[in-house]
Amino acid sequence: MSCHSCGGCFTGTGCSTIKLSKKEALSDSARFQSLLDLATTQQQQPQQKEHDHVVPTIMSELSKNVYASQTVLFKAFDDLELEQFLSLAKCLYSANVVGVHIAWAAEYCKGDVQELLRILSTGKEEEQTLLLQHCDDAAEMHEMFGQLAMGSVGRVSRNTSL
């Protein structure tokens, strides 16, 4: 993949060297999975020396351009092997922990991205529920003190009944 006609990092649209017409037809989850798959295949091609836009695009998709969440994802990318980072990305996306919720999930784990990965991938259901509840509680506090409409930040819990 080359960057000669790239739309730029952090645009959420991915590199324009990929056939976007096919990408546009995919659902969000299929598109995100295709980004993870592409990052995995590029990992297996160490001879590639050009700048890679796949991981920054994954970070952008997950963080929804929330700076606090971007810093968590950059820390995760630095601290984890690429395979672990991609596993964390998949777990975050699957659990609907995106945008500002990533920062709150990292806060729950005291900034330990290994622990965040463990909870989301192999943790007990109770641990996962506590993590998601923390994110939901933080969202509620953010709405309350930010004078935002209830539910405007979104929730991650699997149990949406009140």
Secondary structure, DSSP 8 states (H G I E B T S, - for coil): ---TT---TTSSS--TTS-HHHHHHS-HHHHHHHHHHHHHHHHT-TT--S---HHHHHHHHHHTT-HHHHHHHHHHHHHS-HHHHHHHHHHHHHTT--THHHHHHHHHTTT-HHHHHHHHHH--HHHHHHHHHHHHHHHHHHHHHTT--TTSS----S----
